[in-house]
Amino acid sequence: MRDSQNHFRGPPKRHQPRGLTILYEDRDILVVDKASGLLTVSTDKVKENTAYYLLTKYVRKGNQKSRHRVFIVHRLDRDTSGTTVFAKTLDAKRYLQEEWQQFQKTYYAVVHGKLPETQGIIASYLAENRAHKMYSVDDPARGKLARTGYRVLREARTYSLLEIDLLTGRKNQIRVHLADQGCPVVGDRKYGGKGKGKGIKRLALHAASITIVHPYSREEMTFTARIPAYFQVLMNT
């Protein structure tokens, strides 16, 4: 195993796409630390301020006729920060998506309150309503199995800091599961309930690291995005 940050030096800051820090790049993959608030892909309302658009522009290096592009492998929620993997070839994209569920993904979250157990696995079937909001159900015929492993790293007066293993990759899975436990992610306006987001600057959920098998070399590689300083600020309040 090798750590991306130990052997790769990204481009100078002036060439970094805004809202993104490049952690690793080669001919097959591009791995970035995405800022909270930046979309991974476009929506009906936002076309250009996305990681996909900015990285496509980056790999083309100002040449609009360039055939270079990036391919979406997975998505992080707009307000979640951290490690995001893009492919630079169609073959790499296909391989990474086929193997995605096998890769190890670690998140950090600051949540309201304290969980009843210091570690465990939360499991449910997740379904989506007409408002595109996810929710847990008991019936496997109505939803897709979601499993979230967690470990409490620190407890403070108001909040808890968790390390999370994403054992499956369902939409909004971590946010739903922690809200189900009565400990929603700090800053989660969608699943946190009323009065849970006052005075909070951002969603306190961060994709800290991911271990993949490289699509060409088949080498196991780990990429790490440093935990935001804001998480420590929250834990000290």
C-alpha positions, 0 to 999 in steps of 0.5 A, spaced: 500 500 500 502 507 498 499 513 500 497 518 495 500 524 499 507 521 500 509 521 493 505 525 489 505 533 488 499 536 485 500 542 481 501 549 484 496 553 487 494 557 482 493 552 477 488 548 482 481 548 480 477 552 485 474 548 491 478 542 489 485 540 492 488 535 487 491 529 491 493 524 486 493 524 478 496 519 473 493 517 466 488 513 469 485 517 475 484 523 478 483 524 486 481 530 489 479 533 496 472 536 494 470 542 498 463 542 502 458 546 498 461 544 491 457 539 487 460 533 484 456 534 477 451 539 474 444 540 476 438 544 472 440 550 476 448 549 476 452 547 470 459 550 471 460 550 478 461 543 479 467 538 480 466 535 474 466 541 470 472 544 473 476 538 472 474 537 465 477 544 464 483 542 468 485 536 464 484 540 457 488 545 460 485 551 456 484 547 449 477 547 448 478 542 442 482 537 447 479 530 447 481 529 454 476 529 459 474 526 466 469 520 468 464 520 474 466 514 478 461 516 484 458 522 487 459 526 494 453 530 496 454 537 495 455 539 502 460 533 504 467 534 503 473 530 502 476 524 497 473 524 490 475 519 485 474 521 477 477 516 472 480 519 466 479 513 461 472 510 460 475 503 461 478 506 468 471 508 470 468 501 468 473 498 472 472 502 478 465 502 478 464 495 478 469 494 484 466 500 488 463 496 493 469 492 495 473 498 496 474 501 503 471 508 505 472 512 511 468 518 513 468 523 519 462 526 522 460 530 528 453 529 530 449 531 535 448 528 542 451 521 544 450 514 541 448 509 546 454 504 544 461 507 542 461 502 536 457 498 532 453 497 525 447 501 523 443 497 518 436 498 514 433 498 507 433 505 504 427 507 500 426 514 497 420 518 497 417 523 491 421 529 495 427 525 493 428 524 501 431 517 503 428 514 509 429 507 512 424 501 512 424 494 514 421 491 508 427 489 503 422 489 498 421 496 499 428 499 499 436 497 498 440 494 504 444 499 507 450 498 512 454 503 516 459 502 521 461 507 526 466 508 532 466 514 537 472 517 537 471 523 542 465 525 546 464 533 548 458 536 552 454 537 545 457 533 540 460 527 538 466 525 533 465 519 529 469 515 524 465 511 519 466 505 515 461 506 509 460 498 508 454 500 502 454 506 498 447 508 498 444 515 497 445 519 503 446 513 507 450 516 513 446 522 514 439 517 514 442 512 519 445 517 524 438 521 524 435 514 525 439 514 532 437 520 534 444 523 533 443 527 526 450 530 523 451 537 525 449 542 519 444 537 516 438 541 514 435 535 510 435 530 516 437 533 522 430 536 524 428 543 526 433 547 530 439 543 528 442 547 524 442 554 527 449 558 527 452 552 523 457 553 518 457 547 514 455 539 514 460 536 518 461 530 514 467 528 511 470 523 506 477 522 509 480 516 506 479 511 500 483 505 498 482 502 491 485 498 487 488 501 481 484 500 474 491 499 470 497 497 475 492 493 480 496 496 486 492 497 492 492 505 493 490 509 499 488 517 498 487 521 504 483 528 505 485 531 512 479 532 517 477 539 516 479 544 522 472 546 523 470 539 526 475 540 532 472 547 533 465 544 533 468 539 538 471 544 543 464 548 543 
